[in-house]
Amino acid sequence: MTGRVAAVNLGVVTEAQWAGDASGRSGIDKRPVDGPVLLRADGVTGDFIGERAHHGGPDQAVYAYAQEDAGWWSAELARDIGPGGFGENLTTWAVDVTGAVIGERWSVGSALLQVTKPRTPCLTFAGFWGVPDLIKRFTVRATPGAYLRVLRDGEVGAGDPVEVVDRPAHGVTIGEVFRATSLEPELLPRLLDVPELPASTMEKVRRRLNVAG
């Protein structure tokens, strides 16, 4: 089955005590839109990001989450979690997001995207869902979704195929990076051989391993 985009979602401004930025506003509430959306190197056109110190930027320009993984959470929590419910810009179908290799490139619509790193759960996410122990549960489940760089600006819409056009030989996946940095530190040395990881992530890995840059 060919992977595809199930929905493109844009954040709306949400004001809440749990919101991450100093003004109490968050863009985690993302909702499906009709028609194509322009993805740029600096982010998704029309998307709202509240706490830019930890969200957005070239290495986190787009966030993708698999509809299949969302379905697991819907069953686990006995509640409907629709597209955008994880704060994702792209809800995918039949795409192995957790198994995506760091640095692999996706052709989606007229855009070219590159997988960079997994999402790290935060208190804003837990507050949005109203599940106090969500960070722990999300970490144990280890299906974090993937951040992507935009290598070529382009428009993406629901129904567009997701084609993997290049996959680095190192084979280190989104799931492996997430487990290495949160659950299984013995995997950290593997990440030293992944040049496509964001510099900030690599710096943290080297610091934890006490390895010079």
For each residue, the residues with C-beta under 8 A, 3 or more apart:
1: 94
2: 94 161 162 163
3: 92 93 94 95 161 162 163
4: 92 93 94 95 159 160 161 162
5: 8 90 91 92 93 108 109 156 157 158 159 160 162
6: 67 83 91 92 93 158
7: 32 83 84 90 91 158
8: 5 32 33 36 37 89 90 91 156 157 158
9: 30 31 32 33 83 84 88 89 90 91
10: 30 31 33 37 44 46 47 48 89
11: 26 27 28 29 30 47 48 49 87
12: 27 29 30 31 48
13: 25 26 27 48 50
14: 19 25 26 27 28 29 50 128
15: 19 24 25
16: 19 24 26 127 128
17: 24 127
18: 26 123 124 126 127 128
19: 14 15 16 23 24 25 26 50 51 124 127
20: 26 50 51 54 55 122 123 124
21: 24 25 26 50 51 52 53
22:
23: 19 50
24: 15 16 17 19 21
25: 13 14 15 19 21 50
26: 11 13 14 16 18 19 20 21 29 50 51 124 128
27: 11 12 13 14 30 47 48 49 50 55 87
28: 11 14 50 87 124 125 128
29: 11 12 14 26 84 87 128
30: 9 10 11 12 27 47 84 87 88 89
31: 9 10 12 83 84
32: 7 8 9 82 83 84 91 158
33: 8 9 10 37 46
34:
35: 157
36: 8 109 155 156 157
37: 8 10 33 44 45 46 155 156 157
38: 44 45 153 154 155
39: 43 44 45 61 62 109 111 113 150 153 154 155 156
40: 43 44 45 61 150 153
41: 58 61 149 150 151 153
42: 56 57 58 61
43: 39 40 47 49 56 57 61 62
44: 10 37 38 39 40 47 61 62 89
45: 37 38 39 40
46: 10 33 37
47: 10 11 27 30 43 44 89
48: 10 11 12 13 27
49: 11 27 43 52 55 56
50: 13 14 19 20 21 23 25 26 27 28 55
51: 19 20 21 26 54 55 124
52: 21 49 55 56 57
53: 21
54: 20 51 122
55: 20 27 49 50 51 52 60
56: 42 43 49 52 60 61
57: 42 43 52 60 61
58: 41 42 61 149 150
59: 116 117 147 149 198 200
60: 55 56 57 63 116 117 147
61: 39 40 41 42 43 44 56 57 58 147 148 149 150
62: 39 43 44 89 90 113 147 148 149 150
63: 60 86 87 88 89 90 119 145 146 147 148
64: 88 89 90 91 92 95 97 145 146 147 148
65: 69 70 86 88 90 91 92 97 119 145
66: 69 70 91 92 93 95 96 97 98 143 145
67: 6 70 71 83 91 92 93
68: 71 72 93 94
69: 65 66 72 73 97 98 143 145
70: 65 66 67 73 74 81 83 85 86 91
71: 67 68 74 75
72: 68 69 75 76 141 143
73: 69 70 76 77 81 141
74: 70 71 77 78 79 80 81
75: 71 72 78
76: 72 73 137
77: 73 74 81 129 131
78: 74 75
79: 74
80: 74
81: 70 73 74 77 85 86
82: 32 85
83: 6 7 9 31 32 67 70 88 91
84: 7 9 29 30 31 32 87 88 91
85: 70 81 82 88
86: 63 65 70 81 119 125 145
87: 11 27 28 29 30 63 84 125 128
88: 9 30 63 64 65 83 84 85 91 145
89: 8 9 10 30 44 47 62 63 64
90: 5 7 8 9 62 63 64 65 108 156
91: 5 6 7 8 9 32 64 65 66 67 70 83 84 88
92: 3 4 5 6 64 65 66 67 95 97 162
93: 3 4 5 6 66 67 68
94: 1 2 3 4 68
95: 3 4 64 66 92 100 162
96: 66 99 100
97: 64 65 66 69 92 100 143 145 146 174
98: 66 69 142 143 144 146 173 174 175 178
99: 96 173 174 175
100: 95 96 97 104 115 146 164 173 174
101: 104 115 167 168 170 171 172 173
102: 115 116 117 168 170 172 173 174 177 194 196 197
103: 114 115 116 167 168 170 194 195 196
104: 100 101 114 115 164 166 167 168
105: 112 113 114 115 151 164 165 166 167
106: 112 113 114 115 148 162 163 164 165
107: 111 112 113 162 163 165
108: 5 90 111 112 113 154 156 160 161 162 163
109: 5 36 39 154 155 156 157 160
110: 152 154 155 156
111: 39 107 108 150 152 153 154 155 156
112: 105 106 107 108 150 151 152 154 165
113: 39 62 105 106 107 108 148 149 150 151
114: 103 104 105 106 148 149 151 196
115: 100 101 102 103 104 105 106 146 147 148 174 196
116: 59 60 102 103 146 147 148 149 196 197 198
117: 59 60 102 146 147 174 177 197 198 201
118: 144 145 146 147 174 175 177 178 181
119: 63 65 86 144 145 146 147
120: 144 181 182
121: 125 126 134 135 138 139 144
122: 20 54 125 126 135
123: 18 20 126 127 135
124: 18 19 20 26 28 51 127 128
125: 28 86 87 121 122 128 129 134 135 138
126: 18 121 122 123 129 131 132 133 134 135
127: 16 17 18 19 123 124 130
128: 14 16 18 26 28 29 87 124 125
129: 77 125 126 134
130: 127
131: 77 126 134 137
132: 126
133: 126 136 137
134: 121 125 126 129 131 137 138
135: 121 122 123 125 126 138 139
136: 133 139 140
137: 76 131 133 134 140 141
138: 121 125 134 135 141 144
139: 121 135 136 142 182 183
140: 136 137 183
141: 72 73 137 138
142: 98 139 175 178 179 182 183
143: 66 69 72 97 98 175
144: 98 118 119 120 121 138 174 175 178
145: 63 64 65 66 69 86 88 97 118 119 174
146: 63 64 97 98 100 115 116 117 118 119 174
147: 59 60 61 62 63 64 115 116 117 118 119
148: 61 62 63 64 106 113 114 115 116
149: 41 58 59 61 62 113 114 116
150: 39 40 41 58 61 62 111 112 113 153 154
151: 41 105 112 113 114
152: 110 111 112
153: 38 39 40 41 111 150
154: 38 39 108 109 110 111 112 150
155: 36 37 38 39 109 110 111
156: 5 8 36 37 39 90 108 109 110 111 160
157: 5 8 35 36 37 109 160
158: 5 6 7 8 32
159: 4 5
160: 4 5 108 109 156 157
161: 2 3 4 108
162: 2 3 4 5 92 95 106 107 108
163: 2 3 106 107 108
164: 100 104 105 106 167
165: 105 106 107 112
166: 104 105
167: 101 103 104 105 164
168: 101 102 103 104 171 194 196
169:
170: 101 102 103 193 194
171: 101 168
172: 101 102 176 177 190 191 193 194
173: 98 99 100 101 102 176 177
174: 97 98 99 100 102 115 117 118 144 145 146 177 178
175: 98 99 118 142 143 144 178 179
176: 172 173 179 180 187 190
177: 102 117 118 172 173 174 180 181 191 194 197 201
178: 98 118 142 144 174 175 181 182 183
179: 142 175 176 182 183 184 187
180: 176 177 183 184 185 187 188 190 191 205
181: 118 120 177 178 185 188 191 201 204 205
182: 120 139 142 178 179
183: 139 140 142 178 179 180
184: 179 180 187
185: 180 181 188 208
186:
187: 176 179 180 184 190 191
188: 180 181 185 191 192 205 208 209
189: 192 209
190: 172 176 180 187 193 194
191: 172 177 180 181 187 188 194 197 201 202 205
192: 188 189 202 205 206 209 211
193: 170 172 190
194: 102 103 168 170 172 177 190 191 197 202
195: 103
196: 102 103 114 115 116 168
197: 102 116 117 177 191 194 201 202 205
198: 59 116 117 201 202
199: 202 203
200: 59 203 204
201: 117 177 181 191 197 198 204 205
202: 191 192 194 197 198 199 205 206 213
203: 199 200 206 207 213
204: 181 200 201 207 208
205: 180 181 188 191 192 197 201 202 208 209 211
206: 192 202 203 209 210 211 212 213
207: 203 204 210
208: 185 188 204 205
209: 188 189 192 205 206
210: 206 207
211: 192 205 206
212: 206
213: 202 203 206
